Amino acid sequence: MGPEDYLLLKAVHRSAATLSIAGFLLRGFGALRQLPWARNRVARTLPHVVDTVLLASALTMAWLAGWTPANAPWLDAKIVALLVYIGLGMLALRPGRSLALRTTAFVLAVLTFGYIVSVAFTKHPLGLLSLVSPQL
């Protein structure tokens, strides 16, 4: 696989990340407003397809680049943040909890996604904070 293949894979990954957060935002707003379409089969299934492409492209890029959590600590940060994002997303989208809890989880999930993106761009566990104070 050549450099152009890696760049294509990176474009697929970034596109999937954009689709993932756009879908989460739409579904989250729909779920918080209790709109019926937010609970239909397509709205519940399509994110899994997009997120599978996102995860597969991430794993393939890491493998091709030789990144592991041992030699790229920022990967640890992204993995932990991904687990937090998934948990918060589940809380935000599941009915049966209070609106205040679901809204808080939704906002925290979006902020967590932003953190994941900032770690990806900076290749530093602190994400954008590393640009403010590189000594941290």
N, C-alpha and C positions, 0 to 999 in steps of 0.2 A: 504494500500500500504506500503510495507516494504522498508528498506534501499536499498535492491538490485534493487527494482523497480525504486527508485529514481536515482540510478547509471545508470541504463539502459536508463532512460529518459534523463539524462545528456549526455550520449554518443550519443543518437539520436540528441539532441540539438547541440552538438559540431559538429557532422557529417553534419547536415543541415547547420550550419554556414560555415563550410569549403566548402561545395558544393555551397552555396550562393555566397561567395566571388570569388570562382573559376569561376563560371558562369558569374558573373559581370565583372571580369577581361577579360574573353574571349569575351564576348559580347561587352564590352567597346572598346577593341582594334579593334574588327571587325567593330563596328559602326564608330569609329574615322577614320578608313581606308576606310569607305564606302563599305565594303564587303557585297554582297547581302545576304549571309546566316544570317547575324546579324539582318536582318529585317524580316526573315521568321517566320511563325506561331509558330514553336517549340521553336525558340530562344526567342520569346516574351512571350510564355505561360509557359514553364517549370520553369522559375524563380518564378512565382507565386505559383506553387505547392511546390517548395522547401521552399519558404519563409512562406507559410502557415504552413508547418510542423515546421519550426523554431519558429514562433510566438506561435503556439499551445503548443509546448514543453516548451517554456519560461513561458507562462502563467500558465501551469500546475505545473512546478517546483516552481514558486513563490507561488502559492496557497498551495502546499504541504509543503513548508518550512515556510509558514506564513509570507512571505515578502510582504510588501506594501510600497508604496512611503513614508508613514508616519514613518515606523519603519526601513526602509532601504533607506537612501537618495541616495545611488548609483543607485537605480532603476530610480529615477527621471532623473539622468544624462543620463542613458542608453535610456530612453524614448525620451528625448529631442534630443539626438544624433541620434537616429533612425529616427526621423522626418527630421532632417537635412540631413542624409544619403539618405533618400528617395527623398527629393527635389533635392539634388545634382545629384543623379543617374538619375532622370528624365531629368534634364538639359543636362547631359552628353550623354544620349542615344537618345535624340530626334533630328532628323534632322531639318534643317532650322535655326539653330543658327550658329554663327561663330565657326570655328574650334578652335580658341584660347579659347573662352568661354567654349566650350564643353570639351576641354582638361583640362582646369583649374578645371572645375566641377568634372571631372573624378578623377583627382589626389586628390582633396579635399574629394571626396566621399570615396576613398580608405583609406585616412588618418583618416577619421571619423570612418570607420569600425574598423581600428586598435585601435582607442580610445575606441570604444564600447567593444572590446575584452579585452583591458587592464582594463577597469572598471569591467568587469565580473570576471576577475582573481583576482583583488585586493580587490573587494567589497568596493571600495572607489571612490567618485565622481571625483577625480583627476586622477584616473587610475594610470599609472606608475609613474607620478609625485609625488604621495603620498609616493613612496619608496625613492625618493631623499630627500624630505623634509616633514616628517610626520606632522609637525606643520601647514602646509598650510591648 
